[in-house]
Amino acid sequence: MDLARDLTPALQYARSHGLHALVLARGNDVLAEEFGDGFDGETPHALYSGTKSFWGVTAVYARDDGLLRLDEPVAETIESWRSDPWKRRVTLRMLLTLTAGFGFGGLGASVPTYDRAIETALRDEPGTRFTYGGIPLQVFGAVLARKLADGVTPHDYLRERVLNDAGVAVARWRTLADGTRPLPTGAWLRARDWLAYGRFVLAQRRELAECLEGSAVNSRYGLAWWLAPRGAPPDLFYSSGSAGQALYIVPSLDFVAVHFAKSSSYRHEAFLKRLFAERTGGGAPGLGIVRRQQ
């Protein structure tokens, strides 16, 4: 597949679903950049659950730095889990693939502190069901925090090990009641900063290959990244946040797209269906508008 020769339908779909920002980039070239509803290139935007995409990448780097093993049991670090017959089987990989057995929850204003997340009971046997939620990421944060040097937080490590190299500045983070920052949500970025993160992941995709492998119970979700839906380029992967936040990456096309919005009706599949088409040969993508601000 390739980018559609006429991108107008994709642009129109985005505009009709609460568009705040859209950036389409191929290689070093920005093919289209639009803003709406008072947003511009300098306005930070909430990623919501798009924030999750930082942590699979961070886990791989932490593994490479000798801080952890993706398949190590959480109970190696969290002593209270050793006596629970289900919890003692949970691995860090299960946390990041959302297959640890926690029930739905821990999103938005309900993100628990590390301690509350650790205390939360499992609903399902580990490794048997995919359940979307934020609690597993908070448990991962608790483990990583214990493995880092005194005074270094998971967010410090993310910044120093990943974001600085990517050229990404987080405009702000949410703070929980205990003063810590959440992992499953809470980051605010400008559109070009999330684009920079996408380009970084694209460039490092071979080193980050384990992030892009689905689990036995959900082949479409890797280490905090969604994998290609039907009708999209098969190597596409993306980060998704509430109300239409998205970071799409297609290695075979050297393509990254950022989408910010406020919409309850935006659907990834509908946008991607308009953005990509089967290869027919010849011609570059056609754009009615390259820069637009409302």
C-alpha positions as CSV (number, residue, x, y, z in Angstrom):
1,M,0.0,0.0,0.0
2,D,1.0,3.6,-0.4
3,L,-0.4,7.0,0.5
4,A,-3.5,7.9,-1.5
5,R,-2.8,10.0,-4.5
6,D,-5.5,12.4,-3.4
7,L,-5.3,13.1,0.3
8,T,-8.3,15.4,0.3
9,P,-10.8,12.7,1.7
10,A,-8.4,12.1,4.6
11,L,-8.1,15.8,5.3
12,Q,-11.8,16.3,5.1
13,Y,-12.5,13.5,7.5
14,A,-10.1,14.9,10.0
15,R,-11.6,18.4,9.7
16,S,-15.1,17.1,10.2
17,H,-14.2,15.3,13.5
18,G,-13.0,18.0,15.8
19,L,-9.6,18.6,14.3
20,H,-7.0,20.4,16.5
21,A,-3.9,19.5,14.6
22,L,-2.8,17.2,11.8
23,V,0.7,16.7,10.5
24,L,1.6,14.3,7.7
25,A,5.3,13.7,7.1
26,R,7.3,11.5,4.8
27,G,11.0,11.3,5.4
28,N,12.1,14.9,6.1
29,D,9.2,16.4,4.2
30,V,6.0,17.6,5.8
31,L,3.2,16.9,3.3
32,A,0.4,18.6,5.2
33,E,0.0,20.5,8.4
34,E,-3.3,21.9,9.6
35,F,-4.7,23.3,12.8
36,G,-8.2,24.0,14.0
37,D,-10.3,25.2,16.9
38,G,-7.8,27.8,18.0
39,F,-4.8,25.4,18.2
40,D,-1.5,26.2,16.5
41,G,2.0,24.7,16.3
42,E,3.0,26.2,19.7
43,T,-0.1,24.9,21.6
44,P,0.6,21.8,23.7
45,H,-2.1,19.1,23.5
46,A,-3.0,16.3,25.9
47,L,-2.0,12.9,24.6
48,Y,-4.3,11.1,27.0
49,S,-3.5,7.3,26.5
50,G,-1.1,8.2,23.7
51,T,1.3,8.7,26.7
52,K,1.4,4.9,27.0
53,S,3.6,4.7,23.8
54,F,6.6,6.0,25.8
55,W,6.8,3.1,28.1
56,G,7.3,0.1,25.8
57,V,10.2,2.0,24.3
58,T,11.5,2.9,27.7
59,A,11.3,-0.7,28.8
60,V,13.4,-1.9,25.9
61,Y,16.0,0.7,26.6
62,A,15.9,-0.3,30.3
63,R,16.4,-3.9,29.3
64,D,19.4,-2.9,27.1
65,D,20.8,-1.0,30.0
66,G,20.6,-4.1,32.2
67,L,17.9,-2.7,34.5
68,L,15.3,-5.3,33.8
69,R,14.2,-8.3,31.8
70,L,11.0,-8.1,29.9
71,D,10.0,-11.6,31.0
72,E,11.0,-11.2,34.6
73,P,8.2,-11.7,37.2
74,V,7.0,-8.5,38.9
75,A,7.3,-10.4,42.1
76,E,11.1,-10.3,41.8
77,T,10.8,-6.6,42.7
78,I,7.4,-6.4,44.5
79,E,7.7,-8.7,47.5
80,S,4.0,-8.6,48.4
81,W,3.2,-10.3,45.1
82,R,5.2,-13.4,45.9
83,S,2.4,-15.0,48.0
84,D,-0.4,-14.5,45.5
85,P,-0.7,-17.5,43.1
86,W,-1.7,-15.3,40.2
87,K,0.3,-12.2,40.8
88,R,3.6,-14.1,41.2
89,R,3.2,-15.2,37.6
90,V,2.8,-11.7,36.1
91,T,5.8,-10.5,34.0
92,L,6.8,-7.0,32.9
93,R,5.8,-8.0,29.4
94,M,2.3,-8.9,30.5
95,L,2.0,-5.4,32.1
96,L,3.0,-3.7,28.9
97,T,0.8,-5.9,26.6
98,L,-2.1,-5.4,29.0
99,T,-2.5,-9.1,29.6
100,A,-1.5,-9.2,33.3
101,G,-5.1,-9.9,34.4
102,F,-6.2,-6.5,35.7
103,G,-9.7,-5.4,35.1
104,F,-10.6,-2.3,33.1
105,G,-9.8,1.0,34.9
106,G,-7.1,3.3,36.0
107,L,-7.6,5.8,33.2
108,G,-8.3,9.5,33.2
109,A,-8.9,10.9,36.6
110,S,-8.8,7.3,38.1
111,V,-5.1,6.6,37.6
112,P,-4.0,5.1,40.9
113,T,-0.7,5.8,42.6
114,Y,2.0,3.1,42.5
115,D,1.0,1.8,45.9
116,R,-2.7,1.6,45.0
117,A,-1.9,-0.1,41.7
118,I,0.3,-2.7,43.4
119,E,-2.6,-3.5,45.8
120,T,-5.2,-3.9,43.1
121,A,-6.4,-7.5,42.8
122,L,-6.3,-9.3,39.4
123,R,-9.6,-10.2,37.7
124,D,-8.3,-12.8,35.3
125,E,-5.6,-15.4,35.2
126,P,-2.4,-13.8,33.9
127,G,-1.8,-14.1,30.1
128,T,-5.3,-15.2,29.3
129,R,-7.1,-12.0,28.4
130,F,-6.3,-8.5,27.0
131,T,-8.0,-5.8,29.0
132,Y,-7.4,-2.1,28.2
133,G,-6.6,0.0,31.2
134,G,-4.0,2.1,33.1
135,I,-3.3,0.0,36.2
136,P,-0.7,-2.3,34.5
137,L,1.4,0.7,33.5
138,Q,1.3,2.1,37.0
139,V,2.6,-1.3,38.3
140,F,5.4,-1.1,35.7
141,G,6.2,2.4,36.9
142,A,6.4,1.1,40.5
143,V,8.9,-1.7,39.4
144,L,11.0,0.7,37.3
145,A,11.1,3.3,40.1
146,R,12.5,0.6,42.5
147,K,15.2,-0.4,39.9
148,L,16.5,3.2,39.3
149,A,19.0,5.0,41.4
150,D,17.7,6.9,44.4
151,G,16.0,10.1,43.4
152,V,15.6,9.1,39.7
153,T,12.0,8.6,38.6
154,P,10.7,6.7,35.6
155,H,9.9,10.0,34.0
156,D,13.5,11.2,34.5
157,Y,14.8,8.0,32.9
158,L,12.4,8.4,30.0
159,R,13.6,12.0,29.4
160,E,17.3,11.2,29.7
161,R,17.3,7.9,27.8
162,V,14.7,8.5,25.1
163,L,13.1,11.9,24.8
164,N,16.3,14.0,24.8
165,D,17.8,11.9,22.0
166,A,14.5,12.2,20.1
167,G,14.5,16.0,20.4
168,V,11.2,15.9,22.3
169,A,10.2,18.4,25.0
170,V,7.1,17.4,27.1
171,A,5.3,20.7,27.7
172,R,3.8,19.4,31.0
173,W,2.7,16.3,32.9
174,R,-0.2,15.6,35.2
175,T,0.6,15.0,38.8
176,L,-1.1,12.5,41.1
177,A,-2.1,13.2,44.7
178,D,1.2,11.7,46.0
179,G,3.3,14.0,43.8
180,T,4.2,11.4,41.2
181,R,3.4,11.5,37.5
182,P,1.3,8.9,35.9
183,L,2.5,6.5,33.1
184,P,-0.7,5.6,31.2
185,T,-1.7,9.2,30.6
186,G,-0.8,12.7,31.5
187,A,1.7,14.1,28.9
188,W,1.1,17.3,26.9
189,L,3.1,17.8,23.7
190,R,3.2,20.2,20.7
191,A,2.4,18.5,17.4
192,R,5.9,18.8,16.1
193,D,7.3,17.2,19.3
194,W,5.1,14.1,18.9
195,L,6.1,14.1,15.3
196,A,9.8,14.0,16.5
197,Y,9.0,11.1,18.8
198,G,7.4,9.2,15.9
199,R,10.4,9.9,13.7
200,F,12.7,8.7,16.5
201,V,10.8,5.4,16.9
202,L,10.7,5.0,13.1
203,A,14.5,5.3,13.0
204,Q,15.0,3.0,15.9
205,R,12.4,0.4,14.9
206,R,14.8,-2.5,14.5
207,E,16.1,-2.0,18.1
208,L,12.5,-1.6,19.3
209,A,11.2,-4.6,17.4
210,E,9.8,-6.2,20.5
211,C,7.5,-3.3,21.0
212,L,5.8,-4.3,17.7
213,E,5.0,-7.9,18.5
214,G,1.4,-8.8,19.4
215,S,0.7,-11.1,22.3
216,A,-0.9,-14.6,22.1
217,V,-4.2,-13.1,23.3
218,N,-4.2,-9.9,21.2
219,S,-2.2,-9.9,18.0
220,R,-2.9,-6.2,17.5
221,Y,-1.3,-4.9,20.6
222,G,2.4,-4.9,21.3
223,L,4.3,-3.2,24.2
224,A,2.0,-0.2,24.5
225,W,1.6,0.2,20.8
226,W,-1.4,-0.7,18.6
227,L,-0.6,-2.7,15.4
228,A,-2.2,-2.3,12.0
229,P,-6.0,-2.7,11.6
230,R,-7.5,-4.3,8.6
231,G,-7.2,-2.2,5.5
232,A,-4.1,-0.3,6.6
233,P,-0.4,-1.0,5.5
234,P,0.5,-4.2,7.3
235,D,3.6,-2.7,9.0
236,L,1.7,0.3,10.4
237,F,1.7,0.8,14.1
238,Y,0.2,3.6,16.2
239,S,-0.4,5.2,19.5
240,S,-4.0,6.1,20.5
241,G,-5.5,8.4,23.0
242,S,-9.0,9.4,24.0
243,A,-11.0,11.8,21.8
244,G,-8.9,11.2,18.6
245,Q,-5.3,11.5,19.6
246,A,-3.0,9.4,17.3
247,L,0.6,8.9,16.2
248,Y,0.7,6.7,13.1
249,I,4.0,5.2,11.9
250,V,4.5,3.3,8.6
251,P,8.1,2.1,8.2
252,S,7.7,0.9,4.6
253,L,6.6,4.4,3.5
254,D,9.0,6.3,5.8
255,F,5.8,8.0,7.1
256,V,4.6,9.5,10.3
257,A,1.4,11.3,11.1
258,V,0.2,13.2,14.1
259,H,-3.5,13.7,14.9
260,F,-4.9,15.8,17.7
261,A,-8.6,16.3,18.1
262,K,-11.6,16.5,20.4
263,S,-14.1,14.0,19.0
264,S,-16.2,11.1,20.2
265,S,-16.8,10.0,16.6
266,Y,-13.3,9.9,15.2
267,R,-12.2,6.4,14.2
268,H,-8.7,5.3,13.3
269,E,-9.9,2.8,10.7
270,A,-12.0,5.4,8.9
271,F,-9.2,7.9,8.7
272,L,-6.6,5.3,7.6
273,K,-9.0,4.0,4.9
274,R,-8.9,7.5,3.3
275,L,-5.2,8.0,3.9
276,F,-3.9,4.9,2.2
277,A,-4.6,3.0,-1.0
278,E,-3.4,0.0,-2.9
279,R,-0.4,0.7,-5.1
280,T,-1.4,1.6,-8.7
281,G,1.9,3.0,-9.8
282,G,3.0,6.5,-10.6
283,G,2.3,9.9,-9.1
284,A,2.9,11.4,-5.7
285,P,0.2,12.1,-3.2
286,G,-2.0,15.0,-4.2
287,L,-2.7,17.7,-1.6
288,G,-5.3,20.4,-2.0
289,I,-3.9,22.3,1.0
290,V,-0.4,22.0,2.4
291,R,-0.7,24.5,5.3
292,R,-4.0,25.5,6.8
293,Q,-5.0,27.1,10.1
294,Q,-8.5,27.8,11.3
